Amino acid sequence: MTTYYISPTGNDTTGAGTSGNPWLTISKAHTSASSGDTVICKSGTYTWASQTFTKSLTIQAETNGLAIFDAALANVTWTFNTSITVA
């Protein structure tokens, strides 16, 4: 099992999914991760479109309560075709 990181200041193109070089989006983390992996969300506000999860992942904030997912008034749907643990 591997731990990956995302950050509102990350980059999906040049990021490596590490704490020091995180990706920007949960979508990139989902695409790159395998079932059983953990995605750590660094503090900040995340905005994005809908996401379908097809892998069993654990998604958690690096600092409890400081990773905010904001749909920016859009209609965003998260679809879970597998088990997701949100910690």
Secondary structure as the mmCIF struct_conf table of DSSP 4:
data_model
#
loop_
_struct_conf.conf_type_id
_struct_conf.id
_struct_conf.beg_label_comp_id
_struct_conf.beg_label_asym_id
_struct_conf.beg_label_seq_id
_struct_conf.end_label_comp_id
_struct_conf.end_label_asym_id
_struct_conf.end_label_seq_id
STRN STRN1 THR A 3 ILE A 6
TURN_TY1_P TURN_TY1_P1 PRO A 8 THR A 9
TURN_TY1_P TURN_TY1_P2 ASP A 12 THR A 14
BEND BEND1 GLY A 17 ASN A 21
STRN STRN2 TRP A 23 TRP A 23
BEND BEND2 LEU A 24 LEU A 24
HELX_RH_AL_P HELX_RH_AL_P1 ILE A 26 SER A 32
TURN_TY1_P TURN_TY1_P3 SER A 35 GLY A 36
STRN STRN3 THR A 38 CYS A 41
BEND BEND3 SER A 43 SER A 43
STRN STRN4 GLY A 44 TYR A 46
STRN STRN5 GLN A 51 PHE A 53
BEND BEND4 LYS A 55 LYS A 55
STRN STRN6 LEU A 57 ALA A 61
BEND BEND5 GLU A 62 THR A 63
TURN_TY1_P TURN_TY1_P4 ASN A 64 GLY A 65
STRN STRN7 ALA A 67 PHE A 69
TURN_TY1_P TURN_TY1_P5 ALA A 72 LEU A 73
BEND BEND6 ALA A 74 ALA A 74
STRN STRN8 TRP A 78 PHE A 80
BEND BEND7 ASN A 81 THR A 82
STRN STRN9 ILE A 84 VAL A 86
#
